[in-house]
Amino acid sequence: MQKGRSEAVLQSPEKGISQILGRVERGGSMRRMRQKTIIRKSEGGRGLNPPKENNNWEENQKKKDYLNGYKDAKRKERRINEQIQKLRMDKMFPSIQYDDMPHGTSIGDLSDYIVRMDKMIEELKRERLEAVRQYDKIYRDVRKLEDEREREVLTYRYLQELDWESVYMAMGLKKMQTHRIHGKALKNFQMG
């Protein structure tokens, strides 16, 4: 009985990769290539990525998480600010219930409102301080990069919180050029 191609790939990983790559170079089916890679991964194989590339990917993810620390702090600050605004609006314009049932009013007692507001304002101050600390730390680390373009792309993306489209426009580059510079910047970036 003759073995199918996918069985050969599973039994001989090195040979399987060269078969897949050769097939792609000859214009073979990408769908079949993906299926073989998925089969190999599900059987405990490595797929097409050697372990070294996975380590670089994981390292870049850690760097991105570090760089996104400022965005996360700003997001928390905005969330707390929205809660404060909602609390103020609820106190200023209490909802009126039309169900013919007697209800107590909360107009006379402001002490609970004041205590809650004070706690939220203190939390907002802490989050703002944390955002400033994160910004300062990331800014200093980005400034250590030697290449101006690398500093620029990281500053636009992570400190000024621009989306990729805005980064391309601000740098005056095409999408691929910007992403290439971003990848190089992450490679050269050292976390503080």
trRosetta pair geometry for C-beta under 8 A, 3 or more apart (Angstrom, degrees):
i j d omega theta_ij theta_ji phi_ij phi_ji
3 7 4.5 -120 -173 85 102 129
3 8 5.5 122 119 -56 124 85
3 11 7.8 -33 -174 6 157 140
4 7 4.9 97 58 6 77 103
4 8 7.3 -140 98 -6 42 87
5 8 5.6 -56 -152 34 35 112
5 9 6.5 38 151 -22 67 103
5 19 7.2 -169 -163 151 103 145
5 36 7.5 -61 126 -96 100 128
6 9 5.5 -48 -149 32 37 115
6 10 6.6 37 153 -19 65 103
6 35 7.4 -59 -102 122 127 103
6 36 5.7 -146 -115 -109 82 85
6 39 5.7 27 -166 69 114 172
7 10 5.7 -54 -150 36 34 111
7 11 6.4 25 155 -14 67 109
8 11 6.0 -60 -145 40 31 105
8 12 6.3 -27 174 33 68 104
8 15 7.0 -79 158 108 97 121
8 16 6.6 163 117 -88 73 88
8 19 7.3 64 109 -13 118 169
9 12 7.3 -86 -136 63 19 67
9 13 7.5 51 176 -110 60 41
9 15 7.7 -141 -111 94 46 80
9 16 3.3 99 -142 -132 69 123
9 19 6.6 -120 -88 62 92 132
9 20 7.1 66 -119 -47 128 106
9 36 5.0 -26 125 -164 176 114
9 39 7.1 87 92 84 125 123
9 40 6.2 -89 141 -67 108 112
10 13 7.9 0 -155 -72 21 69
10 16 7.2 99 -28 -81 25 152
10 39 6.5 -78 -73 135 106 112
10 40 6.3 -162 -99 -98 64 71
10 43 5.6 36 -139 49 108 173
10 45 7.5 -129 -130 -41 61 136
12 15 3.9 9 126 35 123 117
12 16 5.8 153 91 -27 68 88
13 16 5.3 -58 -143 35 28 117
13 17 6.5 30 161 -22 66 100
13 40 6.7 110 -118 -149 92 128
13 45 5.6 172 -109 -137 123 120
13 46 7.3 71 -166 29 142 93
14 17 6.2 -51 -153 29 29 107
14 18 6.9 21 153 -9 62 106
15 18 5.9 -60 -153 41 34 107
15 19 6.2 37 150 -23 68 107
16 19 5.5 -54 -147 35 31 113
16 20 6.3 30 155 -19 66 105
16 36 6.9 -166 -178 168 111 124
16 40 6.7 152 126 -85 152 137
17 20 5.7 -54 -148 36 32 110
17 21 6.1 25 157 -13 67 108
17 48 6.5 135 -131 -117 104 71
18 21 5.8 -54 -139 43 31 107
18 22 5.9 35 158 -21 65 109
19 22 5.8 -56 -144 39 26 111
19 23 6.2 29 155 -22 62 108
20 23 5.7 -57 -150 34 28 112
20 24 6.5 26 153 -18 64 104
20 33 5.0 110 -162 -136 101 92
20 36 5.8 -159 -93 86 121 143
20 37 7.1 95 -143 -58 161 90
20 48 7.3 -114 98 -89 145 111
21 24 5.7 -52 -148 35 34 110
21 25 6.3 35 153 -19 66 105
22 25 5.7 -53 -147 37 32 111
22 26 6.3 22 156 -11 65 109
23 26 5.9 -62 -147 44 29 105
23 28 3.3 -24 165 13 89 159
23 29 7.6 -33 153 37 119 59
23 32 7.5 -78 141 91 149 118
23 33 6.5 -178 88 -79 120 104
24 27 7.7 61 -179 -62 30 12
24 28 5.7 -73 -72 49 33 96
24 30 6.9 64 -117 -93 98 71
24 33 5.7 38 -68 -82 105 155
28 32 6.7 -77 154 61 106 122
28 33 6.7 114 103 -49 110 107
29 32 4.0 73 86 9 115 105
29 33 6.7 -179 99 -11 61 82
30 33 5.3 -52 -149 36 38 115
30 34 6.3 39 153 -20 69 102
31 34 5.9 -54 -151 36 31 109
31 35 6.4 32 151 -20 64 105
32 35 5.5 -51 -147 35 35 114
32 36 6.4 35 155 -19 66 103
33 36 5.9 -56 -152 35 31 109
33 37 6.4 29 152 -17 65 107
34 37 5.6 -55 -146 38 33 111
34 38 6.1 34 155 -19 67 106
35 38 5.7 -55 -146 37 30 110
35 39 6.3 33 153 -21 64 105
36 39 5.6 -51 -148 34 32 113
36 40 6.4 31 154 -18 65 104
37 40 5.8 -54 -148 36 31 110
37 41 6.3 29 154 -17 65 106
37 47 4.9 54 -171 -144 96 84
37 48 5.7 -36 -121 -23 126 97
38 41 5.7 -54 -146 38 31 110
38 42 6.2 28 156 -17 65 108
38 47 8.0 31 -75 -108 30 104
39 42 5.9 -59 -147 38 28 107
39 43 6.3 18 156 -12 64 112
40 43 5.9 -65 -148 42 30 106
40 45 3.5 -56 167 61 87 148
40 46 7.4 -34 138 48 114 42
40 47 5.9 151 90 -87 111 45
41 44 8.0 131 -177 2 29 6
41 45 5.7 -84 -76 68 32 83
41 46 7.4 -31 -99 137 72 8
41 47 4.6 15 -70 -62 106 100
46 49 6.5 -125 157 73 94 61
46 50 6.7 39 148 -113 146 37
46 51 6.9 -80 -136 -52 136 73
49 53 4.7 -115 -165 79 95 129
49 54 5.8 107 136 -53 122 87
49 57 7.9 -3 -171 -15 147 140
50 53 5.6 98 61 8 69 100
50 54 7.6 -131 106 -4 40 91
51 54 5.4 -56 -152 35 42 115
51 55 6.5 44 152 -22 72 100
52 55 5.7 -52 -154 31 34 111
52 56 6.7 33 150 -16 65 103
53 56 5.6 -51 -150 37 37 112
53 57 6.3 41 150 -22 67 104
54 57 5.5 -52 -147 36 33 114
54 58 6.3 33 154 -18 66 104
55 58 5.7 -53 -146 38 31 110
55 59 6.2 33 154 -19 64 107
56 59 5.6 -54 -146 38 31 112
56 60 6.2 31 155 -18 65 105
56 187 7.8 -5 -157 -107 110 91
57 60 5.8 -55 -148 37 29 110
57 61 6.4 32 151 -21 64 104
58 61 5.6 -51 -148 33 33 114
58 62 6.6 36 152 -20 64 101
59 62 5.7 -51 -153 32 34 112
59 63 6.6 32 150 -17 64 105
60 63 5.5 -54 -149 37 35 113
60 64 6.3 37 152 -20 67 104
60 183 7.8 -18 -126 -139 142 69
60 186 4.9 51 -133 152 95 138
60 187 7.6 -24 -89 -71 103 58
61 64 5.6 -51 -146 36 33 112
61 65 6.4 36 153 -20 64 103
62 65 5.7 -52 -149 35 31 113
62 66 6.4 34 151 -20 64 105
62 191 7.4 -72 131 -38 101 150
63 66 5.6 -52 -149 36 33 114
63 67 6.2 29 153 -15 66 107
63 186 5.3 140 96 -155 147 91
63 189 5.5 111 -158 88 136 127
63 191 6.2 -142 -111 -56 74 107
64 67 5.6 -56 -143 42 32 109
64 68 6.0 29 156 -17 66 110
64 186 7.1 -10 -57 -121 83 129
65 68 5.7 -58 -143 41 28 109
65 69 7.3 60 148 -52 57 81
66 69 5.8 -23 -171 -21 37 116
66 138 7.4 160 143 -102 82 99
66 191 5.0 -72 -162 -119 174 121
67 70 7.6 -42 172 17 46 98
67 138 6.0 110 -130 -141 57 126
67 154 6.6 -103 -137 -159 139 100
67 157 7.7 25 149 102 134 102
67 158 4.1 -66 167 -129 105 155
67 189 7.7 -17 -61 172 122 161
68 71 4.9 -50 -162 40 69 117
68 72 5.9 73 139 -26 83 99
68 158 6.5 -104 -76 -134 46 100
69 72 5.7 -54 -148 36 31 113
69 73 6.4 31 154 -18 65 105
69 134 4.6 -148 123 -151 103 124
69 137 7.8 -28 87 75 141 122
69 138 6.6 179 58 -57 107 125
70 73 5.7 -54 -148 36 33 110
70 74 6.4 31 153 -17 66 106
70 131 6.4 83 -153 -156 68 71
70 134 4.3 174 -87 123 66 115
70 135 5.0 90 -123 -78 127 65
70 138 5.5 -88 -33 16 122 150
70 158 6.5 100 44 160 119 84
70 159 6.2 20 78 -112 163 57
70 161 7.9 -129 109 -62 105 99
71 74 5.8 -57 -148 39 31 110
71 75 6.2 36 152 -24 65 106
71 158 6.9 -100 -30 -155 109 63
71 161 5.7 133 -104 -106 99 105
72 75 5.5 -51 -147 32 32 115
72 76 6.6 33 153 -18 64 102
72 134 7.9 -140 59 -151 86 169
73 76 5.8 -51 -152 34 33 111
73 77 6.5 36 149 -20 64 105
73 127 6.4 168 -171 -173 78 77
73 130 5.0 -151 -139 114 125 97
73 131 3.8 173 129 -91 120 71
73 134 4.8 170 -3 16 149 150
74 77 5.4 -52 -149 35 35 116
74 78 6.4 36 153 -20 66 103
74 131 5.3 97 -69 -131 63 131
74 161 7.1 -82 64 -66 159 148
75 78 5.8 -52 -149 35 31 110
75 79 6.5 34 151 -22 63 105
76 79 5.6 -53 -149 33 33 114
76 80 6.5 29 155 -15 66 105
76 127 4.9 -141 112 -144 107 130
76 130 7.8 -11 72 78 137 133
76 131 7.9 -163 58 -62 98 105
77 80 6.0 -57 -150 37 30 107
77 81 6.3 30 153 -19 64 109
77 124 6.6 86 -146 -150 72 71
77 127 4.4 175 -84 128 75 120
77 128 5.6 94 -121 -75 129 65
77 131 5.6 -26 -34 -38 139 143
78 81 5.6 -56 -146 38 32 114
78 82 6.3 35 154 -22 66 104
79 82 5.8 -54 -151 34 30 112
79 83 6.6 31 150 -19 63 104
80 83 5.6 -52 -151 34 35 113
80 84 6.5 38 150 -20 66 102
80 120 6.3 170 -172 -170 94 86
80 123 5.5 -152 -138 111 142 106
80 124 4.6 -175 123 -87 131 80
80 127 5.8 157 12 19 146 154
81 84 5.7 -50 -150 33 34 113
81 85 6.5 34 152 -18 64 104
81 124 6.2 97 -71 -125 69 125
82 85 5.7 -53 -149 37 33 112
82 86 6.3 35 152 -20 65 106
83 86 5.6 -53 -147 37 32 112
83 87 6.3 35 153 -21 65 105
83 120 6.1 -140 105 -143 111 134
84 87 5.7 -53 -149 35 31 112
84 88 6.4 32 153 -19 64 105
84 117 7.0 86 -139 -139 89 75
84 120 5.0 166 -84 133 91 134
84 121 6.9 88 -112 -73 136 68
84 124 6.6 -10 -37 -54 141 143
85 88 5.7 -54 -150 36 32 112
85 89 6.3 30 154 -17 66 107
86 89 5.7 -55 -145 38 31 110
86 90 6.2 32 155 -20 65 106
87 90 5.8 -54 -146 36 29 111
87 91 6.4 23 156 -15 63 108
87 113 7.4 153 170 -151 105 84
87 116 6.4 -155 -151 121 145 121
87 117 6.3 180 123 -88 140 82
87 120 6.8 166 10 10 156 166
88 91 5.9 -62 -151 39 29 107
88 92 6.0 19 157 -14 68 112
88 117 7.7 80 -72 -111 79 119
89 92 5.8 -58 -137 42 29 106
89 93 6.0 -28 179 36 67 103
90 93 7.3 -78 -126 64 17 66
90 94 6.8 50 174 -100 59 58
90 95 7.9 -31 -143 -19 77 87
91 94 7.2 1 -144 -62 22 85
91 110 7.9 74 -159 -129 128 89
91 113 5.3 89 -106 -139 138 142
94 106 6.6 159 -104 51 150 107
94 107 7.7 -108 0 -69 148 80
97 101 7.6 -35 120 54 123 94
97 103 6.0 88 52 -27 126 157
105 108 6.9 90 99 -2 99 89
106 109 6.2 -74 -161 55 65 90
109 112 6.5 41 136 8 105 99
110 113 5.0 -60 -163 46 63 118
110 114 5.7 65 141 -27 86 103
111 114 5.7 -55 -145 36 31 111
111 115 6.4 31 157 -19 66 105
112 115 5.9 -54 -147 36 31 110
112 116 6.3 28 156 -15 65 109
113 116 5.9 -60 -149 40 28 109
113 117 6.1 27 155 -19 65 111
114 117 5.6 -55 -143 39 29 112
114 118 6.3 33 156 -22 64 105
115 118 5.8 -54 -149 34 28 112
115 119 6.6 28 154 -17 62 105
116 119 5.8 -56 -151 35 32 111
116 120 6.4 25 155 -14 66 109
117 120 5.8 -58 -147 40 31 108
117 121 6.2 31 155 -20 66 108
118 121 5.8 -56 -145 36 29 110
118 122 6.4 31 156 -19 64 106
119 122 5.8 -56 -151 36 30 111
119 123 6.4 29 152 -18 64 107
120 123 5.5 -52 -147 37 34 113
120 124 6.3 39 151 -23 65 104
121 124 5.4 -50 -148 34 33 116
121 125 6.6 38 151 -22 64 101
122 125 5.6 -49 -151 32 33 113
122 126 6.6 34 151 -18 64 103
123 126 5.7 -51 -150 34 34 112
123 127 6.4 31 153 -16 65 106
124 127 5.8 -56 -146 39 31 109
124 128 6.3 33 155 -20 65 106
125 128 5.8 -55 -147 36 29 111
125 129 6.4 30 154 -18 64 107
126 129 5.8 -57 -151 37 30 111
126 130 6.3 30 151 -19 65 107
127 130 5.5 -52 -146 37 34 113
127 131 6.3 38 153 -23 65 103
128 131 5.6 -50 -148 33 33 113
128 132 6.5 33 152 -18 64 103
129 132 5.7 -52 -150 35 33 111
129 133 6.4 34 151 -18 64 105
130 133 5.6 -53 -148 37 33 113
130 134 6.3 35 154 -19 66 105
131 134 5.7 -52 -146 37 31 111
131 135 6.3 34 154 -21 64 106
132 135 5.7 -52 -146 35 30 113
132 136 6.3 30 156 -19 64 108
133 136 5.8 -57 -147 37 29 111
133 137 6.3 26 157 -17 65 109
134 137 5.9 -58 -146 38 28 109
134 138 6.2 19 160 -11 66 111
135 138 6.2 -64 -146 43 25 104
135 139 5.9 28 157 -24 65 113
135 159 6.4 96 -143 -139 85 95
136 139 5.7 -54 -141 35 25 114
136 140 6.5 26 159 -18 61 105
137 140 6.1 -57 -153 34 27 109
137 141 6.6 20 153 -13 62 109
137 192 5.8 -139 -175 54 92 146
138 141 5.7 -59 -149 40 34 110
138 142 6.1 33 155 -21 69 107
138 158 6.5 -123 170 128 143 124
138 159 6.3 -179 108 -81 123 100
139 142 5.9 -55 -145 36 28 109
139 143 6.4 31 155 -22 63 107
139 155 7.9 58 -121 -113 74 93
139 159 6.3 83 -83 -110 84 145
140 143 5.8 -55 -150 33 30 114
140 144 7.2 40 150 -30 60 99
140 192 6.6 48 91 -72 108 147
141 144 5.8 -46 -162 15 37 117
141 189 7.0 60 150 -167 106 92
141 190 6.7 -140 -159 83 98 65
141 191 6.5 3 -147 -135 151 33
141 192 4.6 -117 -76 -34 116 103
142 145 6.2 -33 -175 3 48 112
142 151 5.5 113 159 -140 91 76
142 154 4.8 -165 -130 104 118 130
142 155 5.9 134 153 -67 154 79
142 158 7.7 -177 -76 67 138 124
142 159 7.1 -91 -1 -31 162 131
142 189 7.4 -19 -104 -126 58 108
143 151 6.6 58 -105 -133 37 127
144 190 6.4 -65 100 49 142 106
145 150 4.7 -124 162 101 145 119
145 151 4.9 -177 69 -67 119 83
145 154 7.3 127 -6 19 153 142
145 185 6.4 0 -131 -144 156 85
145 188 5.8 93 -130 114 97 119
145 189 6.5 -32 -77 -93 114 67
146 150 7.7 42 63 45 54 132
146 188 7.4 -91 26 172 89 145
147 150 4.0 76 81 6 107 111
147 151 6.9 -178 93 -9 57 82
147 184 7.5 -4 49 122 159 121
147 185 7.3 -121 71 -93 118 81
147 188 7.3 88 17 66 112 165
148 151 5.7 -56 -151 37 34 111
148 152 6.1 37 151 -25 67 108
149 152 5.4 -53 -146 35 32 117
149 153 6.4 29 158 -18 66 103
149 171 7.4 77 -147 -150 88 124
149 181 5.1 -89 139 -149 113 138
149 185 7.9 -127 111 -67 71 114
150 153 6.2 -52 -145 34 29 105
150 154 6.5 21 158 -10 63 109
150 181 6.1 -149 -87 177 60 89
150 184 6.2 -101 -97 101 115 95
150 185 3.6 163 -156 -98 93 96
150 188 6.3 -7 -170 59 162 132
150 189 7.8 -161 166 -61 119 87
151 154 6.2 -66 -151 43 28 105
151 155 6.0 28 155 -21 66 112
151 185 7.6 -177 -48 -131 28 123
152 155 5.8 -58 -145 36 26 111
152 156 6.3 23 160 -15 64 107
152 171 6.2 122 130 -104 127 104
153 156 6.0 -53 -144 38 29 108
153 157 6.0 18 162 -12 65 115
153 167 6.4 66 -142 -173 73 123
153 171 6.6 9 -84 -75 81 148
153 178 6.3 158 -119 -163 124 80
153 181 5.1 149 -27 113 154 113
153 182 5.0 -129 148 -81 141 74
153 185 5.6 -162 69 -16 117 157
154 157 6.0 -61 -137 44 27 104
154 158 5.6 -20 -179 22 67 117
154 159 7.5 56 134 -5 69 100
154 182 7.6 138 -67 -129 67 72
154 185 5.3 -159 -45 157 109 143
154 189 6.9 133 -95 -90 153 132
155 158 7.2 -71 -119 53 14 79
155 159 4.9 -38 -154 39 57 123
155 160 6.3 48 147 -9 70 103
156 159 7.6 8 -27 51 9 81
156 160 5.2 -39 -140 47 39 123
156 162 4.8 -38 170 34 84 132
156 166 7.3 -162 177 113 114 91
156 167 4.6 131 122 -117 133 88
156 170 5.5 170 -123 78 142 148
156 171 7.0 -108 -9 -46 162 101
157 160 7.7 55 13 52 13 82
157 161 8.0 29 165 -111 29 19
157 162 6.3 -76 -96 60 36 84
157 164 7.6 23 -112 -90 103 60
157 167 5.6 15 -72 -90 83 143
157 182 7.0 66 -29 -119 159 120
158 161 7.4 11 -172 -76 17 50
162 166 4.0 -123 -172 91 111 123
162 167 5.1 143 105 -58 123 77
162 170 6.7 -27 -169 -7 174 143
163 166 5.3 91 56 12 69 103
163 167 7.2 -129 102 -9 35 91
164 167 5.4 -54 -148 34 37 115
164 168 6.5 41 155 -23 68 99
164 175 7.4 50 155 -134 116 90
164 178 7.3 138 -165 113 87 140
165 168 6.0 -51 -155 29 30 111
165 169 6.6 23 152 -13 63 108
166 169 5.7 -56 -148 40 35 110
166 170 6.0 35 155 -21 69 108
167 170 5.8 -55 -141 38 28 110
167 171 6.2 13 163 -6 64 112
167 178 5.9 126 121 -169 106 143
168 171 6.4 -72 -149 46 22 99
168 173 6.0 -111 -150 75 66 69
168 174 6.8 0 -153 -165 114 16
168 175 5.7 -27 -99 -83 139 57
168 178 5.1 -106 -96 -26 73 156
169 172 7.4 27 -177 -72 31 42
171 178 5.9 136 60 -103 147 106
171 181 7.9 -166 -173 54 161 156
173 177 4.2 -118 177 89 119 125
173 178 4.9 147 92 -57 122 86
173 181 7.5 50 102 0 173 136
174 177 4.8 89 57 10 79 107
174 178 7.0 -149 91 -8 38 90
175 178 6.0 -64 -152 36 26 109
175 179 6.4 17 157 -13 65 109
176 179 5.8 -57 -144 40 32 107
176 180 6.2 36 155 -23 66 106
177 180 5.7 -54 -149 34 29 113
177 181 6.5 28 154 -16 64 105
178 181 5.8 -55 -150 37 31 109
178 182 6.3 35 150 -22 65 107
179 182 5.3 -49 -144 36 35 117
179 183 6.3 39 155 -21 65 101
180 183 5.8 -51 -150 34 30 111
180 184 6.5 28 152 -15 63 106
181 184 5.7 -56 -148 40 32 111
181 185 6.1 37 151 -24 67 106
182 185 5.5 -53 -146 35 29 114
182 186 6.5 30 155 -18 64 102
183 186 5.8 -52 -150 34 31 109
183 187 6.5 34 151 -21 63 105
184 187 5.5 -53 -151 33 34 115
184 188 6.4 17 156 -6 67 110
185 188 6.1 -65 -146 47 29 100
185 189 5.9 44 153 -43 67 106
186 189 5.4 -43 -138 17 31 120
